[in-house]
Amino acid sequence: MTKTYFENVNTLEELRKQYKKLIKMYHPDNAFGSDEDMKAINAAYERLFKILKDKHTQETEETEAAGGYQSTYSKNMYNFEDDSVLREMLTRIINFDCDIEIIGSWLWVFNSFNYRKELKELGFKYASNKKAWYFHTEAFRKSSNKKLSLDDIRAYYGTTKIKEEKRLLEA
């Protein structure tokens, strides 16, 4: 008698969720688990994963061919032209004698001690551990408690140093 481990699985996400539950239940270290069950679960998982992945790839190609596909990356990609609030804030601080950097969808202002009152009035917040002022729109929501250094943030989101570009244009 063959045991069916995965039921009503239509997406890769559903498959992964059920797989995690099954591993917890049938792991050999558990009282109800065994090596045979784990081998059967892994085989079924690999078979279903391949089927669902091929199905997803085919649907994506069909949608892309019809001209309606937009990848998750391009949907979530930040478009600076669409964010008028950020552009407005940048125009207000561009003449400050400090270093301005756009990291992802955030404005960061460094070496700005003389402008701290103006920045606070404009809605900037001070990050004491990074020793810089920052501004972002309400569209941003933090999704983890992970603390990143500025270098990590720059590497992950990309960066543009505004003052350096402006100084090069003036020279």
Secondary structure, DSSP 8 states (H G I E B T S, - for coil): -------S--SHHHHHHHHHHHHHHH-TTSSS--HHHHHHHHHHHHHHHHHHHHHHHHHHHHHHHTT----HHHHH---GGG-HHHHHHHHHHTTSSSEEEEETTEEEEES-GGGHHHHHHHT-EEETTTTEEEE--TT----------HHHHHHHH-EEEHHHHHHHHH-
